[in-house]
Amino acid sequence: MSELESVESICERHGFHQHQLISVLQEVQRTRNWLPPEDLNKVIDLLGVPPSRVYAIATFYKAFSLKPRGKHVVKVCLGTACHVRGGVRVKESLEKALGVPAGETTTDKLFTLEAVNCLGACALGPVVVVDAKYHGQMNPRKATATLNTYAGAEVEK
């Protein structure tokens, strides 16, 4: 099944209704790990939604990405509680370990590193979330070790 056929089946499951746009985009994002332009164009055509509306939604919500993302999305909290407990040092150690700054994806497309303002787990700070799994009380060494467990799981497959 081609990617465009898959987008068509996603739209079909949602009844080709314009009011299902966010749900359709969420499913495309979950399937591809980002929103490729060709998929967005197919959604525009199939749902009959103006491109401006689709792109307004895709750029407004942080859950959506218009750039390719890695297989594993790593989020580092830099909110107040995490910041005062060393969140910036954790971010810097992850940037060094991955070889990319926050907001970018590794060349092997295995990891995307994101710095976020709050993950809602202040008591666990500093917090790193990898693929929706929370890792609390991080320090630079623990953060790098956590990354290695995800990278190691890929090597073992």
C-alpha positions in Angstrom: 0.0 0.0 0.0 1.5 3.4 -1.0 1.6 6.3 1.5 -1.1 8.2 -0.4 -3.4 5.2 -0.3 -2.9 5.0 3.4 -3.8 8.6 3.8 -7.0 7.9 1.8 -7.8 5.0 4.1 -7.3 7.3 7.2 -9.6 9.9 5.7 -12.1 7.2 4.8 -12.1 5.9 8.4 -13.0 9.4 9.5 -15.9 9.6 7.0 -14.1 12.2 4.8 -15.6 14.9 7.1 -13.9 18.3 7.4 -14.7 18.4 11.1 -12.4 15.3 11.6 -9.3 17.2 10.3 -7.4 17.2 13.6 -8.1 13.5 14.1 -7.0 12.8 10.5 -3.8 14.8 11.0 -3.1 13.0 14.3 -3.4 9.6 12.6 -1.2 10.7 9.7 1.4 12.0 12.3 1.2 8.8 14.2 1.7 6.7 11.1 4.6 8.8 9.6 6.0 10.5 12.7 5.6 13.8 10.8 3.3 15.4 8.2 4.9 15.2 4.8 3.7 17.8 2.3 2.3 15.2 -0.1 0.2 13.7 2.7 -1.1 17.1 3.6 -2.0 17.8 0.0 -3.9 14.5 -0.1 -5.8 15.4 3.1 -6.7 18.8 1.6 -8.1 17.2 -1.5 -9.9 14.4 0.2 -11.5 16.5 3.0 -12.0 19.6 0.8 -10.4 21.8 3.5 -8.6 25.0 2.5 -4.8 24.6 2.6 -4.6 27.6 5.0 -6.7 25.8 7.5 -4.7 22.6 7.3 -1.4 24.4 7.7 -2.8 26.7 10.5 -3.6 23.6 12.5 -0.4 21.7 11.6 1.7 24.7 12.8 -0.3 25.6 15.8 -0.3 22.3 17.7 3.1 21.2 19.0 2.1 17.6 18.5 2.4 18.0 14.8 5.7 18.3 12.9 6.3 19.5 9.3 9.9 18.2 9.5 10.9 14.6 9.5 11.4 13.3 13.0 13.4 10.5 14.4 12.0 7.1 15.4 12.4 8.2 19.0 11.4 11.7 20.1 13.3 12.9 23.2 11.9 15.8 25.1 13.8 17.6 27.7 11.9 19.8 30.2 13.3 23.3 30.7 10.5 24.6 32.9 11.2 26.4 36.1 11.4 23.3 38.4 13.5 21.3 35.9 15.7 24.3 35.1 16.7 25.0 38.7 17.5 21.3 39.1 19.8 21.1 36.2 17.6 20.7 33.1 19.9 22.8 31.0 22.9 20.6 31.8 20.8 17.5 30.9 19.8 19.1 27.5 23.4 20.0 26.8 24.6 16.4 27.5 21.9 15.0 25.2 22.9 17.5 22.5 26.5 16.3 22.8 25.6 12.6 22.9 23.3 12.9 19.8 25.5 15.4 18.0 22.5 17.7 17.2 21.1 20.8 18.9 17.6 20.7 20.4 15.0 21.0 17.7 16.9 18.7 15.3 17.0 15.1 14.2 20.1 12.8 14.1 21.3 12.0 10.6 20.4 8.3 11.1 16.8 9.4 11.9 16.9 7.5 15.1 16.4 10.5 17.5 14.8 13.9 17.5 15.7 16.1 20.4 13.2 18.7 21.7 13.5 21.3 24.5 10.1 22.0 26.0 8.8 24.5 28.5 6.9 22.1 30.8 6.1 18.4 30.8 3.8 18.6 33.9 6.0 16.4 36.1 7.7 19.0 38.2 8.2 16.8 41.2 10.3 14.4 39.1 12.5 17.2 37.6 14.7 17.3 35.7 12.5 15.2 33.4 13.2 13.6 30.0 10.5 12.0 28.0 11.3 9.4 25.3 8.4 8.3 23.2 5.9 9.3 25.9 7.8 7.4 28.7 8.8 9.7 31.5 12.3 9.5 33.0 12.6 11.5 36.2 15.4 12.9 38.4 17.7 13.1 35.4 21.3 14.2 35.4 23.7 14.3 32.4 25.0 10.8 33.0 21.6 9.2 33.6 20.2 11.0 30.5 22.9 9.7 28.3 22.5 6.2 29.7 18.7 6.4 29.0 19.5 7.3 25.4 21.8 4.4 25.1 19.1 2.0 26.2 16.9 3.1 23.3 19.8 3.1 20.8 20.8 -0.4 22.1 17.3 -1.7 21.5 17.6 -0.6 17.9 20.9 -2.4 17.4 19.5 -5.7 18.9 16.5 -5.8 16.5 
